[in-house]
Structures are given as structure tokens and as C-alpha cells.
């Protein structure tokens, strides 16, 4: 890949496949939210959909597919979890906030995956340099053991930050 396209697509799966998997996951999350969460708890239903979209952003690794999945999630949320029988309506600031929460969670999930990939890439570069200039395979195993916890800590911290931002977004939606 040339340029910075690797920043947008972290995995090798085509965008259409990731979008199809995201759409199926959104429908499954909507069914679970409709079955388990009371209709009056719109914020809880939004959180369920946002978590699904964040997971697609993180595990799908494709920013375009994650944002498209957020759009599909908004239409499913608005049509079936907020309204009834698939009727799409625009409710001004409330729907804009819901769409922003879903798009933000897709972006946050993708950024978490990107940060993990960058940390892992740096760890692999360190391992390669140690192996090339060090004493062979023994140094590469030693470098792997030293660098691995750093990537894990970065991933955990970014996950905590994702949930903090999601919590702030949910509070903002509750105030509307």
C-alpha cells in the first residue's frame, strides 16, 4: 500500500466484508437490546449499539467500514429502538447526538486498534534490530518479553479512555 492508506485499513479483509459483518452485528445487537432493555431506556439502548460499533471499529480494522456501520447502526437505532416498525425520523439535536456518539465510538474503536498496531509494530522493529545486531535468537526472545507488556498497557489504557469518552457522550445525550 502506498502513502498513508495503511492508516485507514488495518486488516486485509475487504471493506465490503467488514461492512457486512458490521451490519449483521448491529442487527444482532439491536435484537438483544430490544429483548433485554426496556423501551423507555433509550440511553442504555444507545450504549449497546455504541459498544457494537466500537467493537467493529476495533476488530474490523477498517475506518470506512466502521463509520458506515455507525450510519447503519443509527438507522437501526432510530427506526427500531427509538421509533417503532422501522419508521425513520429526525428529532433534531437528540438524533444528531446519537449519530455523533455512534460515529465517535466507531472512531474510538478504530483508534484503539491503530494504537495497538503502532505499539506492536514498534515492538517488532525492536525485536528485529536486536536479532540483527545482537546475539541471534536469544536476544529476540528477550526483547519480546520486555516489549510485550508495554503494548498491553497501551491497549488497556486506550480501552479505558474509550469507555470514559463513551460515558461522557452518554451523559451529554441524557441531558438532551
C-alpha positions as CSV (number, residue, x, y, z in Angstrom):
1,X,0.0,0.0,0.0
2,X,1.3,3.4,-0.9
3,X,1.0,6.6,1.1
4,X,-0.9,6.5,4.3
5,X,-3.7,4.1,3.2
6,X,-2.5,1.7,5.9
7,X,-3.8,4.1,8.4
8,X,-7.4,3.6,7.2
9,X,-7.3,-0.1,6.7
10,X,-5.6,-2.1,9.4
11,X,-6.6,-5.5,8.3
12,X,-6.6,-7.2,4.9
13,X,-10.3,-8.0,4.8
14,X,-12.2,-6.1,2.1
15,X,-14.3,-3.1,3.2
16,X,-17.5,-4.8,2.0
17,X,-16.9,-7.9,4.0
18,X,-16.2,-5.9,7.2
19,X,-19.3,-3.8,6.5
20,X,-21.4,-6.9,6.0
21,X,-20.1,-8.3,9.3
22,X,-20.7,-5.0,11.0
23,X,-24.3,-4.9,9.7
24,X,-25.0,-8.3,11.0
25,X,-23.5,-7.4,14.4
26,X,-25.6,-4.3,14.5
27,X,-28.8,-6.2,13.8
28,X,-27.8,-8.8,16.5
29,X,-27.1,-6.0,19.0
30,X,-30.4,-4.3,18.2
31,X,-32.3,-7.6,18.7
32,X,-30.5,-8.1,22.0
33,X,-31.2,-4.5,23.1
34,X,-34.9,-4.8,22.2
35,X,-35.2,-8.0,24.1
36,X,-33.2,-7.1,27.2
37,X,-33.6,-3.4,27.7
38,X,-36.9,-1.6,28.4
39,X,-38.2,0.7,25.6
40,X,-38.0,3.7,27.9
41,X,-34.3,3.2,28.5
42,X,-33.1,4.9,25.2
43,X,-29.6,5.7,26.6
44,X,-29.0,2.1,27.5
45,X,-30.0,1.0,24.0
46,X,-27.7,3.6,22.6
47,X,-24.8,2.3,24.7
48,X,-25.5,-1.2,23.5
49,X,-25.3,-0.1,19.9
50,X,-22.2,2.1,20.5
51,X,-20.4,-0.8,22.1
52,X,-21.2,-2.9,19.0
53,X,-19.9,-0.2,16.6
54,X,-16.8,0.3,18.7
55,X,-16.1,-3.4,18.5
56,X,-16.5,-3.3,14.7
57,X,-14.1,-0.4,14.6
58,X,-11.5,-2.2,16.8
59,X,-11.7,-5.7,15.4
60,X,-12.7,-4.8,11.8
61,X,-9.7,-2.5,11.5
62,X,-11.3,-0.5,8.6
63,X,-12.2,3.1,9.3
64,X,-14.5,3.4,6.3
65,X,-16.4,0.3,7.2
66,X,-16.6,1.3,10.9
67,X,-18.1,4.7,10.0
68,X,-20.5,3.1,7.5
69,X,-21.5,0.6,10.2
70,X,-22.2,3.6,12.6
71,X,-24.6,5.0,10.0
72,X,-26.3,1.7,9.7
73,X,-26.4,1.4,13.5
74,X,-28.0,4.9,13.7
75,X,-30.8,3.9,11.2
76,X,-31.5,0.7,13.1
77,X,-31.4,2.5,16.4
78,X,-33.7,5.3,15.2
79,X,-36.1,3.0,13.3
80,X,-36.5,0.1,15.6
81,X,-35.2,1.0,19.1
82,X,-36.4,4.7,19.4
83,X,-39.3,4.5,17.0
84,X,-41.4,1.5,16.1
85,X,-41.7,-0.6,12.9
86,X,-38.7,0.9,11.1
87,X,-40.0,4.5,10.9
88,X,-37.1,6.8,10.5
89,X,-37.5,10.3,11.9
90,X,-35.1,13.2,12.5
91,X,-35.5,14.6,16.0
92,X,-33.0,17.4,15.8
93,X,-30.3,17.6,18.5
94,X,-31.2,14.2,20.0
95,X,-30.6,12.3,16.7
96,X,-27.5,14.4,16.0
97,X,-26.1,13.5,19.4
98,X,-27.0,9.8,18.8
99,X,-25.3,9.8,15.4
100,X,-22.3,11.6,16.9
101,X,-22.0,9.0,19.7
102,X,-22.1,6.1,17.2
103,X,-19.6,7.8,14.9
104,X,-17.3,8.7,17.8
105,X,-17.4,5.1,19.1
106,X,-16.5,3.8,15.7
107,X,-13.6,6.2,15.5
108,X,-12.5,5.4,19.1
109,X,-12.6,1.7,18.5
110,X,-10.5,2.1,15.3
111,X,-8.1,4.5,17.0
112,X,-7.6,1.8,19.8
113,X,-6.8,-0.8,17.1
114,X,-4.4,1.7,15.4
115,X,-2.6,2.5,18.7
116,X,-2.2,-1.3,19.3
117,X,-0.9,-1.8,15.8
118,X,1.7,1.0,16.2
119,X,2.8,-0.3,19.5
120,X,3.1,-3.8,18.1
121,X,5.0,-2.5,15.1
122,X,7.5,-0.8,17.3
123,X,7.9,-3.9,19.3
124,X,8.6,-5.9,16.2
125,X,11.1,-3.4,15.0
126,X,12.9,-3.5,18.3
127,X,12.9,-7.3,18.1
128,X,14.3,-7.2,14.5
129,X,17.1,-4.8,15.5
130,X,18.1,-6.9,18.5
131,X,18.1,-10.0,16.3
132,X,20.1,-8.4,13.6
133,X,22.7,-6.7,15.8
134,X,22.5,-8.8,18.9
135,X,23.4,-12.4,19.6
136,X,20.8,-14.2,17.4
137,X,17.6,-15.8,18.6
138,X,18.2,-15.5,22.3
139,X,18.1,-11.7,22.1
140,X,14.9,-11.7,20.1
141,X,13.1,-13.7,22.7
142,X,14.4,-11.4,25.4
143,X,13.3,-8.3,23.5
144,X,9.9,-9.8,23.0
145,X,9.4,-10.3,26.7
146,X,10.4,-6.8,27.5
147,X,8.3,-5.0,24.9
148,X,5.1,-7.1,25.2
149,X,3.8,-5.5,28.5
150,X,4.1,-2.0,27.1
151,X,1.8,-2.8,24.1
152,X,-0.7,-4.5,26.5
153,X,-0.6,-1.5,28.9
154,X,-1.2,0.9,26.0
155,X,-4.1,-1.1,24.8
156,X,-5.7,-1.3,28.2
157,X,-5.3,2.5,28.8
158,X,-6.8,3.2,25.4
159,X,-9.7,0.9,26.2
160,X,-10.3,2.8,29.5
161,X,-10.1,6.1,27.6
162,X,-12.7,4.8,25.1
163,X,-15.1,3.9,27.9
164,X,-14.6,7.3,29.6
165,X,-15.4,9.2,26.3
166,X,-18.4,6.9,25.8
167,X,-19.6,7.7,29.3
168,X,-19.2,11.4,28.7
169,X,-21.1,11.1,25.4
170,X,-23.9,9.2,27.1
171,X,-24.2,11.8,29.8
172,X,-24.5,14.5,27.1
173,X,-27.2,12.6,25.4
174,X,-29.1,12.1,28.7
175,X,-29.1,15.9,29.2
176,X,-30.9,16.4,25.9
